[in-house]
Structures are given as structure tokens and as C-alpha cells.
């Protein structure tokens, strides 16, 4: 049986905070009781049977183990309580207590809530390809791992034989070709699999034109493996890295996640690297293509892409540039003496990747980027210590559920904890869960990007020496090492990342939410408040937030915007939009506004003028982003519900209300028009996909004002409900939170009563809530599944509901 290990290190690993937040799985045949093994097997069978109806797992393996460790009896049947609901304060308290008992029981000992973080379905395959090419597959993934990965891939296969870009997506060439390849590399035979899955997959590939129709990301991976030719890939010249930093197309100016994929891909392209041509690789050459491999027109293949994958078509300018680079640039750059430019570029790229590896403790910014960087590291020196450190971090990305084992995009430890604390604090019974809050508080403190203990001692010694000898105003810094700005990194000391502190990438909204939670906890309990974070560390967090504001007042994710929106016309990915530039988002901007407003309550004179100016700029940015129908587009959650909730929270934090803000009044009207008959809200990820057509057009062209106004109206029609007008518990909670923040209680609490009744009716017998459709989003076409959201937001919404509605004798619910 599988065992989840929390905060454990191992050979070739380093950590600045004792590996707090790290999650890894190991197989132990003696672990667990007979009843637990049977429960796991039953959960696996149940998922397999219903996988086309409910696409997401419920994290049963992890939650079962955590609950046991915390002395909680977890009923895996999870049946709903069908008894009639009478809504009053006592009933809500009972619901919340049951939910909080369950949620506290699945908290890890280090204070965070472990969980899956599913995203693109091709991520697992790319890691398998790297391990195969580097001859590390068997040593890194023992047989039980391979068995569970195969289980996962088969469970995620669609009825037509293909795999979607994500769990709820229709089949695509990228995921289908890569996952088929991964299964073959894992040892699956050509016609094996449940219900002839491999045969169905190969038929889907052939019916849709063969692997030459795969998008460029797939072309790169298949070329690395040796089942595609580099001459069939549009140029990705590493020489771009030699350009001065002021040039808009310098890769260092691109959005961090794309940059950290583009740069290693340019390295692979520049070397035209191909792994060992084994018998299996030769077989795959025949299996994946519809024409004999040696007769494929690779020059034509580089422009091909299956219609199922084309979400962001190439522009004519991009096609012209690719043709020029392919026909003239690439032949020139590979000839003497200009080839020395390529060698220099490859050397600089390798040094850049080494720097990133070391500063992220070989975790990298995400799974896709890690796979690429790990391969480049192996190419540089196959037996290096650096590559061994890379291999040791593969386990950080592996996660197992009842659906099998997959490679997660990343983990969201800090993000979930910050929201979880706010949800608990929203409840009147929060005092009963001080131990849960204390552990979460300690986790947040330990997750701030800071110096390691040894570095602190050495730095303090140096600081004391300098102060005594020169009387300088010296400040300790803990940013990426060396001249980090020349490596295109932002300051990070005092910030928080999305996942573990060892990774080292600060994020604007994660920093803001963590700061906000620490300030809230400092006022909540003397038990927790006695162990408050040092004021200087709060100041460091504010420094990070102020440094990340863009000239337009808005906030991006990891960094400032470094290049221009029109750079999106060079987006080469085909499957994603808005990937080239660090755009600004309503969610990130709102989080910062809320944190700084709360910070000013406690520290009113610290950088007062700068914070005031920052809040004014952020407020104007959010107001300008509002759509004509009153909504805001959410980029990191689905979608208009999510964005509108964040906007209302941000504007309310700086003193706006339904009475004095046209924006909030329009937003409330929008949300109320989207409420379903059953009292809930249920928005589909298709809302994100529809919106992107508008945003890309506006970025690419300077349209007339009237055209922009007409296109903005399309946002209203872009809101898409789930099939059959189904509600979603998290969407419903977001809408409730937004309306309550905007004062809906005083006007008409009836919509809130209906939504609360729906949420309470969905609670399961053990206190959990059901896992539903994907609720996260990125790059418009990449839904994500935040496992803890199904617990966090119902608790948060019901907690606020109890305080604002049921304890104010304004209007009792009547049905």
C-alpha cells in the first residue's frame, strides 16, 4: 500500500526549512490494514466505473491516511444526509463543525493540507520521456510506480481512444500521441490495455493525421525521443538569448513560466539532441505515423497541427518569421564561422539553467520546466551531481490517488493554507480549532522566502562586522544568488511562493494572502499571537508587494511585465493564449489591495505614501477592467464568478460599497442574474475559452473604440453554465462571499438563503463535500483542479453567512 511522507528529505536533497511542505509517496507492501487495502481497491474500482461521469478523483488515499494519523474515523461511503434542512444558526454551526472536524483531520503535521493538483494530461508523459532518454526510468520509477502510472493514463483515456488536454477536455493530438508513447516506454505492448486501449489510441492518432499533426511542444518531445525529426520543428534559436536585455524578444523578458520552458527548448533545438535510438524507438516511428518514416516531408510537417489542438492559431507574421528562420537563418547559424555564435548561446543557456536549478533546489518553476531542465542538465554532464539532485526531486511531483499516479503540475501548499485559515477564521466556532490554526500559522511562517539558518548566522556575522567597521546602513537580502537581475529574476526576500519555500519563486498574490493571514491571526488568539512573525519580516513582504506593481496599477503573478502585449503575436504554442507576457490580473491586484489595506491598520506610518499610491493605482486598474455586464474575467479560477468575487473583495477593502460604488452595484446585478433555480451558481471552464478570442484580438491589433466596445459586450455571452444548469459548490461559495461582502444582507438576503441551503444540502456524511468539475484555470485553455477548494470555500461561505445573515435579525429564511 502507498504511504504519504510529509517533510522528509533524502540523499542529494537540500532544504532551507527542513523540507516543510514536501510531499512524497513510497510503496510499502506491509503498510495499512486489510480493511484499508480493501477500501483503496474499492475506491479505485469505483473511480474506474464512473470515470466518464465524474472525471476527477477525490484524493482518497491521502485523506484516508491523514485522517487516521489525526485520529479521525473516515467514512469512505460519504453518503449525504438526506434529512430535511431547517436553516438556523444552530444548524449552520452543526454543519460547520462537521466540516471543520473533517478538514482539520486531513491537515498534515507540518500545518499544510496535502493534495493533488491535476492539470495538463501530457505532463506525466514528458517526464517519462526524459527518464527513458536519460536511462533513469527503472531506477527512478520502480515497478509499482510504473503500474500506477499506467493505471492513471488508462483511466484518463477518453471513450474515443484519445486523451484530452485536461481531464474534462476532448481528445487532442498532443496528449494522445505523448501518452501513447509514455505507455509504450513503460512497457505496455502495442495492442494491450483494458478494452484494447492501445489499439484505440493508435487508431485515434492515425485517424487524425498521425503524429506529424502534433503541436510544437509535442514535436520537440518526440524529436528528443527520436520519433520525429528536428527538421520538422519550427526554429527555436538559442541565439535569442544573446540579444541585449532591452530587445522585446529577448527570452529573459518573457513570462516566467514560458521563459523557463522556451529557454531549455532552445537549448535542445540548438543541439538537435536526440536520445538513444532503441528498438522501441524504431517501432514507435512506425506506430505513430501514417506514412513510412523516411518518406515524411518534414519541412511540411513543421506547419501541421491537428484542428483539435489549435486554440491559438499562428499569425501570418509568425509564419513568415518561422519560414525565414527555417530557410535562411538556421542554415546560416550552423555554418562556420557563425556557428561559434550558437556555441556561445548554448553555453550561456546552460549556465542560465544551472543557475535556475540551484536557486530552486532543482524543483524548478513547474513540472514541464523541470523535465526540460533536467534533460538539459543530463546532456551537459550525464553523471553530474546536479543531475542526481534533479532525479531526487522527481518524487516531489508524483502524486497518487484512486485514479493512479501522475506528475502534478506543481503543488499549491502555501496557497491552500492561506485560504484555509481565512475560511476557518470566518466561522464563529473558529476558537475550537486553535490547534489547526496554530499549525497553519507555523507553516506560513516557515514558508516565507528567507535565509537558511547557516546563512543567517554567517550574514549576521558579516553584518555586525560591517556595521562596527564602517557604520553602513546594511540590509540582509535573500534574493536569488549572485547578480539575480542579470538572470532575469525578481527580488524574493520576504515573499511567499505558491508551493514550498525551497523552490524560491515569490508570487504576488501568494505573498499578499500570506501577509493578510498573518495579520488576521495576530488579532485572533493570544495563543497564536504570542508567536507572531517579526515586524521586519512583514516589512519585507510589503517591500516585495510594492516592487511588483506595474505602471498601470495592476499586478501580475511572479514578476513585473518586461515586454509588450503585442509580443503575444509570436505565441508558438498553439494550445495556450496569453503566454508570452506577464499580464496583470484582477485576482493578484485584489489580493495585494486587501493585504496592504489590512497592513495599514496595524502599521499606518510604514511607507504610507507609497502604499497609498499603490492602492490608488490598483483600485483604478480593477475599475477599468470591469466588463459592461458588471463582471470581471478571472484568469486563475473559473471564471467570471471568481474574478468578480476578487474584485468586490479588493474594492471593499479600500472603502467602496454598494452605496458608493457603481462597479459593485453592477457586479451584484451580474451575479444575481447568474443564480440558478436551485439557488447555486455553476460556471463551466468554457467561459475561459470563449473569452480568449476577444483578448487575443485586442492584444494583436489597435481596433477602433467602437469595435472594442462591441467586443467587450461579448463577455456577457461568454459566461457559460455547466451542462444541464448544474450548480457547482465552489462557484456558489464564491458568489455568496462576493454578495455578502457587497452588503446583499441588508438589501435582500433571500438569494443567500437559497445558496446556503444548497451548499449545506451537499455536505457528505463524514463532513466532506463532493469533488466536482475543475474550478481552477490558467492560460485560458488550461483548467486546473484545486482539491482543497471543495472544503475551503463552503466552510468560508457558510461561516460568513452565519455571522452576517442568521445573527442579524433582518430576515429569516422562509421556503
C-alpha positions in Angstrom: 0.0 0.0 0.0 1.1 3.6 -0.6 2.4 5.8 2.2 2.4 9.6 2.1 5.5 11.1 3.6 5.5 14.7 4.8 8.5 17.0 5.2 11.0 14.2 4.6 14.4 14.7 3.0 16.8 12.2 1.4 20.0 11.8 -0.5 21.0 14.6 -2.8 18.5 17.0 -1.3 19.0 20.3 0.4 16.4 22.5 2.2 16.4 25.8 3.9 13.5 24.9 6.2 13.8 21.2 6.9 11.7 20.3 3.9 8.5 21.7 5.3 5.6 21.2 2.9 7.4 18.5 0.9 5.1 15.6 -0.2 6.3 12.3 -1.5 4.9 8.8 -1.8 6.5 5.4 -1.3 5.2 1.9 -1.7 5.2 -0.3 1.4 3.7 -3.7 0.9 3.2 -4.0 4.7 1.6 -0.6 5.2 -2.1 -0.4 6.1 -4.6 -2.9 7.4 -6.5 -5.4 5.4 -9.6 -3.2 5.6 -7.7 -0.1 4.4 -6.3 -2.0 1.4 -9.8 -3.2 0.5 -11.1 0.4 0.9 -8.4 1.6 -1.5 -9.2 -1.2 -4.0 -12.9 -0.3 -3.8 -12.2 3.4 -4.4 -10.1 2.5 -7.5 -12.9 0.3 -8.9 -15.5 3.0 -8.2 -13.4 5.6 -9.9 -12.8 3.4 -12.9 -16.5 2.6 -13.2 -17.6 6.2 -13.1 -14.7 7.9 -14.7 -16.6 9.2 -17.7 -19.3 10.7 -15.4 -17.0 12.2 -12.8 -13.6 12.9 -14.2 -11.7 13.8 -11.0 -10.5 11.7 -8.1 -11.2 12.7 -4.5 -7.7 12.2 -3.1 -9.0 9.2 -1.0 -5.6 7.6 -0.4 -4.0 10.7 1.1 -7.1 11.8 3.0 -7.6 8.3 4.5 -4.0 8.2 5.8 -4.1 11.7 7.2 -7.4 11.2 8.9 -6.1 8.0 10.5 -2.9 9.8 11.7 -5.1 12.5 13.3 -7.4 10.0 15.0 -10.4 10.7 12.8 -12.7 7.9 11.6 -13.1 8.5 7.9 -16.3 7.1 6.4 -15.4 6.4 2.8 -19.0 5.8 1.8 -19.5 9.5 2.1 -23.3 9.4 1.7 -25.3 12.6 2.0 -27.5 13.3 4.9 -31.0 13.3 3.3 -32.8 14.6 6.4 -34.7 17.9 5.8 -32.8 21.1 6.5 -34.0 23.8 8.8 -31.8 26.8 8.4 -30.9 28.5 11.6 -27.8 29.4 13.5 -27.7 26.0 15.3 -28.0 24.1 12.1 -25.2 26.0 10.4 -23.0 25.6 13.4 -23.5 21.9 13.2 -22.7 21.8 9.5 -19.6 23.9 10.0 -18.4 21.8 13.0 -18.7 18.7 11.0 -16.9 20.3 8.0 -14.1 21.7 10.2 -13.7 18.4 12.1 -13.1 16.7 8.8 -10.9 19.4 7.3 -8.7 19.5 10.4 -8.4 15.8 10.3 -6.7 15.9 6.8 -4.2 18.5 7.8 -0.6 17.3 7.8 1.6 17.5 10.9 3.6 20.4 9.4 0.5 22.5 9.1 -0.5 22.3 5.4 -3.2 20.3 3.6 -1.6 17.8 1.1 -3.4 17.2 -2.1 -3.3 16.5 -5.8 -3.0 19.3 -8.3 -4.1 17.9 -11.7 -3.6 19.9 -14.8 -2.5 19.1 -18.4 -2.7 15.4 -19.2 0.6 15.4 -21.1 2.8 16.4 -18.2 3.3 12.8 -17.0 4.3 11.7 -20.4 7.1 14.3 -20.7 8.7 13.2 -17.5 8.6 9.6 -18.7 10.3 10.5 -21.9 13.1 12.3 -20.1 13.6 9.4 -17.7 13.7 7.0 -20.7 16.1 9.1 -22.7 18.5 9.5 -19.7 18.3 5.8 -18.9 16.9 6.6 -15.5 13.4 5.2 -15.8 13.8 1.9 -13.9 15.9 3.4 -11.1 13.6 6.4 -10.5 10.3 4.6 -11.0 10.1 1.1 -9.6 7.6 -1.4 -10.9 4.8 -0.3 -8.5 5.2 3.3 -9.7 5.0 2.3 -13.3 1.9 0.1 -12.6 0.1 3.1 -11.1 1.2 5.5 -13.8 -0.3 3.1 -16.4 -3.5 2.9 -14.3 -3.7 6.7 -14.4 -3.1 7.0 -18.1 -5.7 4.4 -18.9 -8.2 6.0 -16.5 -7.8 9.3 -18.3 -8.3 7.9 -21.8 -11.5 9.2 -23.5 -14.1 6.9 -25.0 -12.8 7.6 -28.5 -9.4 6.3 -27.6 -7.7 9.7 -27.3 -6.6 11.9 -24.3 -7.7 15.5 -23.8 -5.5 18.4 -23.0 -7.0 18.1 -19.5 -9.3 15.7 -17.7 -12.5 17.3 -19.0 -11.2 18.0 -22.5 -12.0 16.4 -25.8 -9.2 14.3 -27.3 -6.2 16.1 -28.6 -3.2 15.0 -30.7 -0.7 16.4 -28.1 -1.9 14.4 -25.2 -2.8 11.3 -27.2 0.5 10.9 -29.0 2.5 11.6 -25.9 0.5 9.4 -23.6 0.5 6.5 -26.1 4.3 6.9 -26.3 4.6 7.0 -22.5 2.7 3.8 -22.1 4.9 2.1 -24.7 8.0 3.3 -22.8 6.6 2.0 -19.6 6.4 -1.5 -21.2 2.9 -1.7 -22.5 2.6 -3.8 -25.6 1.3 -2.4 -28.9 -2.2 -3.9 -28.5 -2.5 -4.1 -24.7 -4.6 -2.2 -22.2 -8.1 -2.5 -20.9 -10.6 -2.8 -23.7 -7.8 -2.7 -26.3 -6.9 0.9 -25.2 -3.5 1.0 -27.0 -5.2 -0.1 -30.3 -7.9 2.6 -29.8 -5.3 5.2 -29.1 -3.2 4.4 -32.2 -6.4 4.4 -34.3 -7.3 7.9 -33.0 -3.8 9.1 -33.9 -3.9 7.7 -37.4 -7.5 8.9 -38.0 -6.4 12.4 -37.2 -3.4 12.5 -39.5 -0.7 10.9 -37.4 1.9 12.4 -35.1 3.1 14.9 -37.7 -0.1 16.8 -36.7 1.1 17.3 -33.1 1.6 20.9 -31.8 5.2 22.2 -31.4 5.5 21.2 -27.8 4.9 17.6 -28.8 7.2 17.9 -31.8 10.0 18.9 -29.5 9.5 16.0 -27.2 9.1 13.4 -30.0 12.3 14.8 -31.6 14.2 14.3 -28.4 13.0 10.7 -28.2 13.9 10.1 -31.9 10.4 9.5 -33.4 10.3 12.9 -35.0 12.9 14.9 -36.9 14.2 18.3 -35.8 13.8 19.5 -39.4 10.1 19.2 -38.8 10.2 21.7 -35.9 9.9 25.4 -36.4 13.1 27.1 -35.3 13.7 27.9 -31.6 17.0 29.6 -31.9 19.1 29.8 -28.7 20.8 32.9 -30.2 17.9 35.0 -29.0 19.5 34.7 -25.5 22.5 36.7 -26.8 20.3 39.7 -27.5 20.6 42.8 -25.3 18.1 42.8 -22.5 16.3 45.9 -23.9 15.2 43.9 -27.0 11.5 42.9 -26.6 12.0 39.4 -27.9 14.9 38.6 -25.5 13.7 35.5 -23.7 14.5 36.9 -20.3 11.7 39.4 -20.8 9.1 36.8 -21.4 6.6 35.5 -18.8 8.4 33.4 -16.3 6.7 30.1 -16.9 7.0 30.4 -20.7 10.6 31.6 -20.4 11.6 28.6 -18.3 10.2 26.3 -21.0 11.3 28.2 -24.0 15.0 28.6 -23.0 15.6 24.8 -22.4 13.7 24.0 -25.6 16.0 26.4 -27.5 19.0 24.5 -26.0 17.6 21.2 -27.2 16.8 22.7 -30.6 20.3 24.3 -30.9 21.9 21.0 -30.2 19.4 19.0 -32.2 19.6 16.5 -29.4 18.3 13.0 -30.0 18.3 10.2 -27.4 19.4 6.6 -28.0 17.7 5.0 -31.0 16.5 1.8 -29.4 14.4 -1.0 -30.9 11.4 0.5 -29.2 12.0 3.9 -30.6 12.3 2.4 -34.1 8.9 0.7 -33.5 7.3 4.0 -32.4 8.4 5.6 -35.6 6.1 3.2 -37.4 3.3 3.2 -34.8 2.8 7.0 -34.6 2.9 8.0 -38.2 0.6 7.2 -41.1 3.4 7.3 -43.7 6.8 5.5 -43.7 9.1 7.5 -41.5 11.8 8.0 -44.2 9.2 9.4 -46.7 7.7 12.0 -44.4 8.0 15.6 -45.7 9.4 17.2 -42.5 9.5 20.7 -44.0 5.8 20.5 -44.5 5.2 18.7 -41.1 6.5 21.7 -39.1 3.4 23.7 -40.1 0.9 21.0 -39.4 -1.3 20.9 -36.3 -4.5 18.9 -35.7 -7.6 21.1 -35.6 -8.5 19.6 -32.2 -5.3 21.2 -30.8 -5.4 24.6 -32.4 -6.6 27.0 -29.8 -4.3 29.9 -30.6 -3.5 29.8 -34.3 -0.2 31.2 -35.6 -0.4 34.7 -37.0 0.8 35.3 -40.6 3.7 37.4 -39.2 4.8 34.5 -37.1 4.6 32.1 -40.1 6.7 34.5 -42.2 9.3 34.8 -39.5 9.4 31.0 -39.0 9.8 30.5 -42.7 12.7 33.0 -42.9 14.5 31.4 -39.9 13.9 27.9 -41.3 15.1 28.6 -44.8 17.8 31.2 -44.2 18.6 31.7 -40.5 19.1 28.2 -39.4 21.4 27.1 -42.3 23.5 30.3 -41.7 23.7 29.8 -38.0 25.1 26.3 -38.3 27.9 27.2 -40.7 31.4 28.3 -40.0 32.3 30.8 -38.6 28.9 31.8 -37.4 28.4 28.5 -35.7 30.5 29.9 -32.9 27.6 32.2 -32.0 25.5 29.1 -31.5 28.1 27.6 -29.3 28.3 30.7 -27.2 24.5 30.9 -26.9 24.3 27.2 -25.8 26.9 27.8 -23.2 25.1 30.8 -21.8 21.8 29.0 -21.8 23.4 26.1 -19.9 24.8 28.5 -17.3 21.4 30.1 -17.0 19.6 26.8 -16.5 22.2 25.7 -13.9 21.6 29.0 -12.0 17.8 28.3 -12.0 18.3 24.7 -10.9 20.4 25.7 -8.0 18.2 28.6 -6.9 15.0 26.4 -7.0 16.7 23.5 -5.2 16.2 21.6 -8.5 12.4 21.8 -8.2 12.1 24.5 -10.9 9.1 26.6 -11.5 6.8 23.7 -12.6 6.8 20.1 -13.8 7.0 20.9 -17.5 10.0 23.2 -17.0 11.7 20.7 -14.6 11.5 17.9 -17.2 13.2 20.2 -19.8 15.8 21.5 -17.4 16.6 18.0 -16.1 17.2 16.8 -19.7 19.5 19.7 -20.5 21.4 19.1 -17.3 22.0 15.4 -18.3 23.1 16.4 -21.8 25.7 18.8 -20.2 27.1 16.0 -18.0 25.2 12.8 -17.6 26.8 11.6 -14.3 26.9 15.0 -12.6 25.8 15.7 -9.0 23.4 18.3 -10.5 21.6 15.6 -12.4 21.4 13.4 -9.3 19.8 16.3 -7.4 17.3 16.6 -10.3 16.4 13.0 -10.1 15.9 13.2 -6.3 13.3 15.9 -6.9 11.2 13.9 -9.3 9.4 12.4 -6.3 8.2 15.9 -5.4 5.9 15.9 -8.4 4.5 12.4 -8.2 1.0 12.1 -6.7 -1.2 9.1 -6.3 -4.9 8.9 -6.0 -7.6 6.4 -6.7 -7.1 7.2 -10.4 -3.4 6.2 -10.3 -0.1 8.0 -10.2 0.6 11.2 -12.2 3.1 14.0 -12.4 1.5 17.1 -10.9 1.9 20.5 -12.5 3.2 21.6 -9.1 1.8 21.7 -5.6 0.0 24.6 -4.0 0.8 24.1 -0.3 1.0 27.8 0.7 -1.9 28.9 -1.4 -4.3 26.4 0.1 -3.1 27.1 3.7 -3.7 30.9 3.3 -7.3 30.3 2.1 -7.9 27.6 4.6 -7.0 29.9 7.5 -9.3 32.6 6.3 -12.1 30.1 5.9 -11.7 28.9 9.5 -11.5 32.5 10.9 -14.8 33.3 9.1 -16.6 30.9 11.5 -18.0 31.7 14.9 -16.6 28.4 16.1 -13.0 29.1 15.0 -11.8 29.2 18.6 -12.5 25.4 18.7 -9.8 24.9 16.1 -6.9 26.9 17.5 -4.6 23.9 17.2 -5.4 23.7 13.5 -4.8 27.4 13.1 -1.6 27.2 15.1 -0.1 24.6 12.8 -1.2 26.5 9.8 0.3 29.7 11.2 3.7 27.9 11.8 3.6 26.6 8.3 3.1 30.0 6.8 5.9 31.5 8.9 8.3 28.7 7.8 7.3 29.1 4.2 8.5 32.7 3.7 11.5 33.0 1.4 14.3 33.6 3.9 17.9 32.7 4.5 18.8 29.3 5.8 19.9 29.1 9.4 23.6 28.8 8.4 23.3 31.7 6.0 21.6 33.7 8.7 24.5 33.2 11.1 27.1 34.0 8.5 25.2 37.0 7.3 24.6 38.4 10.8 28.4 38.0 11.5 29.2 39.9 8.3 26.6 42.5 9.1 27.9 43.1 12.6 31.5 43.4 11.2 30.4 45.9 8.6 28.3 48.0 10.9 31.1 48.1 13.5 33.8 49.0 11.0 32.1 51.2 8.5 28.8 52.4 10.2 26.9 51.5 7.0 23.1 51.1 6.8 23.4 47.5 5.6 20.4 45.3 4.9 20.3 41.5 4.8 19.0 40.2 1.5 17.8 36.8 0.5 17.1 37.1 -3.2 18.3 34.6 -5.9 22.0 34.2 -5.6 24.5 36.4 -7.3 23.5 39.2 -9.7 20.0 37.9 -10.0 18.7 40.7 -12.1 21.1 39.7 -14.9 19.5 36.2 -14.7 16.1 37.8 -15.1 14.9 37.2 -11.6 12.9 39.5 -9.3 13.6 40.1 -5.6 12.2 37.4 -3.4 13.3 38.0 0.2 10.1 38.3 2.3 7.8 36.9 -0.3 5.9 33.6 -0.4 5.6 31.2 -3.3 2.7 29.1 -4.5 4.3 25.9 -3.1 7.3 25.2 -0.9 9.8 27.8 0.3 12.8 25.8 -1.1 11.5 26.5 -4.7 12.2 30.2 -4.1 9.8 31.7 -6.7 7.9 34.5 -5.0 4.3 35.1 -6.2 2.4 38.4 -5.8 -1.0 37.1 -4.6 0.6 34.3 -2.5 2.7 36.9 -0.7 -0.4 39.1 -0.2 -2.6 36.3 1.0 0.0 35.0 3.4 0.6 38.5 4.8 -3.1 39.0 5.2 -3.5 35.8 7.1 -0.6 36.6 9.5 -2.2 40.0 10.3 -5.6 38.4 10.8 -4.1 35.7 13.1 -2.3 38.3 15.1 -5.6 39.7 16.2 -7.4 36.4 16.7 -5.8 34.5 19.5 -3.2 35.1 22.2 -2.0 31.5 21.8 -1.1 32.2 18.2 -0.4 35.9 18.6 2.3 35.2 21.2 4.3 33.7 18.4 3.9 36.4 15.8 6.2 37.0 13.0 8.9 39.6 13.5 7.8 43.0 12.2 10.8 43.3 9.9 9.7 40.1 8.1 6.3 41.7 7.5 8.0 44.8 6.2 10.0 42.6 3.8 6.7 41.2 2.4 5.4 44.7 1.9 8.7 45.5 0.0 8.1 42.6 -2.3 4.4 43.7 -3.0 5.3 47.3 -3.7 8.1 46.2 -6.0 5.7 44.1 -8.1 3.2 46.8 -9.1 3.2 47.6 -12.8 2.8 51.2 -14.1 -0.9 50.6 -15.0 -1.5 49.8 -11.3 -2.1 46.1 -11.8 -0.3 43.0 -10.6 0.9 40.0 -12.5 2.0 36.8 -10.9 5.7 36.2 -10.5 7.3 39.4 -11.9 6.8 42.8 -13.4 5.7 42.9 -17.1 9.0 43.1 -19.0 7.8 43.3 -22.6 4.9 44.5 -24.6 1.4 42.9 -25.1 1.9 42.7 -28.8 4.5 40.1 -28.2 1.6 37.6 -28.0 1.5 37.5 -31.8 4.7 35.3 -31.5 3.0 32.8 -29.3 4.1 29.5 -30.8 2.3 27.0 -28.5 -1.0 26.7 -30.5 -2.7 25.3 -27.3 -2.5 28.3 -24.9 -3.1 32.0 -25.0 -1.6 35.0 -23.3 1.6 33.0 -22.5 4.3 35.3 -23.7 3.9 38.3 -21.4 3.4 38.7 -17.6 -0.1 40.1 -17.8 -1.9 41.8 -14.9 -4.9 40.2 -13.3 -7.8 41.3 -11.1 -7.1 38.4 -8.7 -3.5 39.3 -8.0 -4.3 43.0 -7.8 -7.2 42.5 -5.4 -5.1 40.2 -3.1 -2.4 42.9 -2.8 -5.0 45.6 -2.1 -6.6 43.6 0.7 -3.2 42.8 2.3 -1.9 46.4 2.2 -5.2 47.8 3.5 -5.0 45.4 6.4 -1.3 46.1 6.9 -2.0 49.9 7.2 -4.5 49.3 10.0 -1.6 47.9 12.2 1.3 49.8 10.7 -0.2 53.1 9.5 3.0 55.0 9.0 5.3 52.4 7.3 5.9 53.6 3.8 2.5 55.3 4.0 2.7 57.4 0.8 3.9 54.6 -1.3 1.2 52.2 0.0 -1.5 54.9 -0.5 -0.3 55.4 -4.1 -0.1 51.7 -4.7 -3.7 51.2 -3.5 -5.0 54.1 -5.7 -3.3 52.7 -8.8 -4.6 49.2 -8.1 -8.2 50.5 -7.5 -8.2 52.3 -10.8 -6.8 49.2 -12.5 -9.6 47.0 -11.2 -12.3 49.5 -12.0 -11.1 49.8 -15.6 -11.1 46.0 -16.1 -14.8 45.6 -15.3 -16.9 44.4 -18.3 -20.1 46.1 -19.4 -22.3 43.4 -17.8 -20.7 44.1 -14.4 -18.4 41.1 -14.3 -14.6 40.7 -14.1 -12.7 38.0 -16.0 -10.9 35.6 -13.7 -7.7 34.2 -15.1 -6.8 31.7 -12.4 -10.2 30.4 -11.5 -13.4 29.8 -13.3 -14.1 32.4 -14.3 -16.3 35.4 -14.2 -17.6 34.3 -10.8 -14.1 34.0 -9.5 -12.9 37.3 -11.0 -15.9 39.2 -9.7 -15.5 37.8 -6.2 -11.9 39.0 -6.1 -12.8 42.4 -7.5 -15.5 43.0 -4.9 -13.2 41.9 -2.1 -10.5 44.3 -3.3 -12.7 47.3 -3.8 -14.5 46.7 -0.4 -11.1 46.6 1.3 -10.4 50.2 0.3 -13.7 51.6 1.4 -16.0 51.0 -1.6 -19.5 49.7 -1.0 -22.8 49.0 -2.8 -23.9 52.5 -1.8 -20.9 54.5 -3.1 -19.6 52.3 -6.0 -21.2 51.9 -9.4 -18.8 49.0 -10.0 -20.0 47.0 -7.0 -23.6 47.6 -7.9 -23.1 46.4 -11.4 -21.2 43.4 -10.1 -24.0 42.4 -7.7 -26.6 42.6 -10.5 -24.4 40.4 -12.7 -24.0 37.7 -10.0 -27.7 37.7 -9.2 -28.7 37.2 -12.8 -26.5 34.1 -12.9 -28.0 32.4 -9.9 -29.7 29.1 -10.9 -33.1 28.0 -9.9 -31.7 25.6 -7.3 -30.0 28.6 -5.5 -26.5 27.9 -6.7 -24.1 29.0 -9.3 -22.3 26.7 -11.8 -19.9 28.1 -14.3 -18.1 26.0 -16.9 -14.4 26.2 -17.8 -15.7 27.0 -21.3 -16.2 30.6 -20.0 -12.4 31.0 -20.1 -12.1 29.5 -23.6 -14.7 31.8 -25.1 -13.2 34.9 -23.6 -9.7 34.4 -25.1 -10.8 35.1 -28.6 -11.6 38.6 -27.5 -8.4 39.2 -25.5 -6.1 38.0 -28.2 -7.7 40.1 -30.9 -7.4 43.2 -28.7 -3.8 42.5 -28.0 -2.8 41.9 -31.6 -4.5 45.0 -33.1 -5.3 48.6 -32.4 -9.0 48.5 -33.0 -11.3 51.4 -33.0 -13.1 52.4 -29.8 -16.5 51.3 -31.1 -15.1 47.9 -32.1 -13.6 47.4 -28.6 -16.9 48.4 -27.0 -18.8 45.9 -29.2 -16.3 43.1 -28.5 -16.5 43.8 -24.7 -20.2 43.0 -24.8 -19.3 39.6 -26.0 -18.0 38.9 -22.4 -21.6 38.7 -21.2 -22.4 36.0 -23.7 -19.1 34.2 -22.8 -20.4 33.2 -19.4 -21.2 29.5 -19.8 -23.1 27.4 -17.3 -22.3 23.8 -16.6 -24.3 21.2 -18.6 -27.9 20.8 -17.5 -27.8 24.0 -15.5 -25.8 22.2 -12.8 -24.6 24.1 -9.8 -21.0 23.9 -8.5 -20.4 24.1 -4.8 -17.2 26.3 -5.1 -18.8 28.7 -7.7 -21.7 29.0 -5.3 -19.5 29.8 -2.4 -17.6 32.5 -4.4 -20.8 34.2 -5.4 -22.1 34.1 -1.8 -18.9 35.6 -0.5 -19.0 38.4 -3.1 -22.6 39.2 -2.4 -22.2 39.2 1.3 -19.1 41.4 1.1 -21.2 43.8 -1.0 -24.0 44.1 1.5 -26.6 41.8 0.0 -27.8 41.0 3.5 -29.2 44.5 4.0 -30.9 44.6 0.7 -32.4 41.1 0.2 -30.9 38.0 1.9 -33.2 35.6 0.0 -30.5 34.7 -2.6 -28.1 34.0 0.1 -30.5 31.7 2.0 -31.1 29.7 -1.2 -27.4 29.3 -1.9 -26.6 28.4 1.7 -29.4 25.7 1.7 -27.9 24.3 -1.5 -24.3 24.1 -0.1 -25.5 22.6 3.2 -27.5 20.0 1.4 -24.4 18.9 -0.5 -22.4 18.0 2.6 -21.5 14.3 2.9 -21.9 12.3 6.0 -18.3 12.5 7.0 -18.2 16.3 6.8 -16.5 16.4 3.3 -18.1 17.9 0.3 -18.2 16.2 -3.2 -15.5 16.6 -5.7 -16.9 18.3 -8.8 -15.7 19.8 -12.1 -12.4 21.7 -12.5 -12.6 25.1 -10.8 -9.1 26.5 -11.5 -7.7 27.9 -14.7 -4.6 29.2 -16.4 -3.7 30.5 -19.9 -7.5 30.4 -20.9 -7.3 26.8 -22.1 -5.8 25.0 -19.1 -8.3 24.2 -16.4 -6.9 23.0 -13.0 -8.4 21.1 -10.1 -7.7 22.5 -6.6 -8.6 19.6 -4.4 -8.9 21.6 -1.1 -11.3 24.1 -2.6 -14.3 21.8 -2.2 -13.7 22.1 1.6 -12.3 25.6 2.0 -14.9 27.7 0.2 -18.1 26.0 1.5 -16.7 26.5 5.0 -15.8 30.1 4.3 -19.1 31.0 2.7 -21.2 29.3 5.5 -19.1 30.9 8.2 -19.7 34.4 6.8 -23.3 33.5 6.2 -23.8 32.6 9.8 -22.3 35.8 11.1 -23.8 38.2 8.6 -27.2 36.7 7.9 -28.5 34.4 10.7 -27.2 36.5 13.6 -28.7 39.7 12.1 -32.5 39.7 12.7 -33.0 41.2 9.3 -35.0 38.5 7.6 -35.3 34.8 8.4 -35.2 32.3 5.6 -38.6 31.1 4.6 -39.2 28.4 2.0 
